[in-house]
Amino acid sequence: MFGVKVLVERIDAARLSDKANENSPSNCSLNVSMSERERNPEALVLSFTLELTNQPQLARLAVSGIATLTGTKEEIQAALSAADDKNPPLVLTTIYERTYSLFYLVAGSLRVPSPLPTLLKPSGSEKK
Amino acid sequence: MIPETGVSATSGLLRFYSLTDVRRYLKELLDTYQKEYDKSSNLIGSLLRSDGGKSMEVIMSKGWAKVGSLFVNMSDSEKGSMEVVFQIVNEMKPRVAKTEEVLRAFDSVEGLPIPDDATFLLYLRAGVPERLIVDTINTKPEKFILNGRFKTG
């Protein structure tokens, strides 16, 4: 049965503007970096870093860790592929969903706007 | 079902993406066999010692009856179980030896000229590693890397 386990190893956060508050208008961007650590036919271990930034710059939040995908070769491959260029792969959506509460809590503590829980409008995702 | 005594002796093909993974699997397999062998041997040994060394008779049950093609023991469960454990120990001995031998010579396999993207099929026969197929057709998936930027609103 397919499953994804997410382990957060590191959280970095910094408030970058004195004037920012929860309602400050801004656009959030999520910079994503994922790379394969280990793979066998039933499991794939990925390192990931999700970095949330705002425009104008209000704060920087970054979460790093490892995600372990278990399932058949086909299920794992399907989780790594996006339906089309405009959508992120399932694995990224899952990692973001599982770490969203951290982003929400830290953003609230830094008194900067929280990101939306769903990934929207991918702009220039590049799969290597 | 998990066996109460003994190990599940798989027959089949297992796929691996690297020889390191094959070696790790063989080590784990051997470790499992050795632990189970030691456990079962100790059980038999302690029974023989506690019975004053009366030889093998102490673990031979007379309560077996043949029902169809199956032997059923309804009157002497303790000795019946011990007799079977003894049989398992005897069956495990060559399995442990063969797996040890495969692992000992595995350096030679690692020294073969094998393409980087090859995968490996290990054939186990009743739990014993017998053959290794180097598969250059069903190769390893490409290494996954994703770098991107997503707007979240």
Interface residues (C-beta under 8 A of the other chain):
Chain A: N27 C28 S29 L30 N31 V32 S33 M34 S35 E36 R39 N40 P41 L44 L46 L52 K73 Q77 L80 P88 P89 L92 P115 L116 T118 L119 L120 K121 P122 S123 G124 S125 E126 K127 K128
Chain B: R15 F16 Y17 D21 T119 K140 P141 K143 F144 I145 L146 N147 G148 R149 F150 K151 T152 G153
